[in-house]
Amino acid sequence: MHYDGQSMTKTESNPMASTWTKAASIRRKFKAGPPRRNDLVYDCERAALQGYMLFLEIRKAMQAEIPTGAKDIRAALVLMTPENLVYLLAIPKLEGLPALSAKAMQLERTEKTVPVGVAVWQRDREAQEDVVWVQPWLVNPQAERAAREAQKAFKASEGKDTKISF
């Protein structure tokens, strides 16, 4: 589910909604719904664009609800290789998008990477915690392991490009 531009109010249909922070409410809007069952297959160039668009949607949702929200969100493109390597490429501002796309396409050619999804880091100031999750595009077991490792690595990387093995 994506942010629709409407007010992000807590629904009365969920009794736990009254306990959510504003950041948690936004996070739930993007992570809502059943787990993905089918792969979304993107080449690395398209994945860079899709990742940037998701990052913009979440950042706008954060800005709408939290005045400092734009500073409290980061994202990275998650790529994996057949040899169980994961690359996290930080998603930059718009002017850096061509460089991200070029780097992702280079890794696709040289390392045979495939896009797994987008790692998202969110600061929840009310709960005084940082939360990281991966919006997956692939659902096979190798991609799920890569996403779990990417989640850990992105939290530790402080938003910088990272390479890990899993």
N, C-alpha and C positions, 0 to 999 in steps of 0.2 A: 504494500500500500504506500502511496506517496502523499506528501503534503499537498493539499488541494487549495491552499490559500485562505481557507476559512479559519476562523478562530479555533484554536486547539483546546477546547474545553474538555474536561474530564467527564466521561459518560457516567450516567447513573446506572447503567446496566451492569457495570463491574463494581462490586462492593469495595475492591481494593483501590479504585481510582482516586479516592479522597486522600490516600497516603502517598501518591506519586508526586515527585518534584516536577517542576516545569520541564527540566531537561529529560527526566525519565518519561514523561508523557510524550515528548517529541520522539524519543528513541523508540517507544512502543509503536508509534504511528508508522515508523519505517520498518520495524521488525515484525509487524503484525501479520497474521495469517498463517496458514499451514506451511510447513517446510516445502521448498521447491522440490518437485518430482522429476522435472525434465531439465536437461542442460540448456543453457543459453550459450551458444557457441559463437564467439566473437574472435576476429583476428585482433592482434595487439593494437592496431591503429584505432579500430572501432571501440575496443575496450577502454582506451585512454579517453575517448570522447564520452562514453557511457559513464565512466568513473567520475569525470569532471561534472557531468550533469547531475549525478546523484549527490556529489559534494555540494553543488550549488543549492539543490533543493533542501538539503539538511541545514546548510548554513542560513538560508533564508528563513526556514522554520525557526531556527534558534534566534535570529535577529528579531523576528516578529514577537517572540515571547519573552526574550531575555535581552535587555539593552546591550550587554557586553557579549552576547551570544556568538558573534562572528569570530571572536578570539578563542572561543571555547570549543572549536571543532577543527579537526584535521582529517585528511583521508589519504590513502595510498592505494595504488593499483597493485593487486596481488597476482604474480605470475609464477608458474611452476614448470619445472623441467621433467623429462622422463626419468632423470637420475635423482629425483627427490631433492631438488634444490628449490628454494622459494626466493623470489625477488620481490621486495617491497619498494615501489617507486612512488615517492611523495607526489601528490597531486598539487600542482602550483596554482598561482593566480593565472588568469587568462593568458597573459603574455608569455608565460612559460609552457603553455600547452603544446606548441610545436616541438619543443625540446623533449618533453615527456613522451610524446608520440614517437619521435625519432629513436629515443632510447629503447622504448618498448619494442619497436619494429626491429631494431638491431639485435636485441635479445631473442626475438622470435627467429631471426635468420641464423644467428650463431649458436644459440643454446637450445633451440627448438622449444621455447617456452610457449605455454598456453595460458590465457587469462583465467584465473580462478574466481575473482570477484574484487570487491573493494573493501579494504580495512578502514574502519571509521573509529577515530578517537574522539571522545566527548568528555569535556569537564562538566561535572554536575556540582556547581558551587553550593547549592542547598544541601546536598547530601555529603559534601566534602569528599568526593571521590572522582576518579577518572575511570571511564568505562570504554572498553574497546570491543568491537564486534566486527564480523566480516559478513557483508551482504554477498552471498555466494551466487555464482552463475553456473558452476558445475556441481554435480551431486554424487559423483562416484567416490568410492572409499579413499582413493589417493588424494583427491581434491579436498575431501573433508579433513583428512589429516593435515594437508598443507594449510588449510584455513585455520585450524586450531593452532598450528605453530606460528602462522603469520599473526594471529591475534596476540600471542605472547610477545613476539618479536617487535610488533609495532608499538606496543605499550612501552617496551624498554628502549626503543630507538629514538623516542622523542620527536617523531615525525621525519627522521632522516631516511634516505635510501638505505636499504639493508639487504643482505644476502645471507640466508641460513640454509642448513640442511635439515631434513627431517627423516 
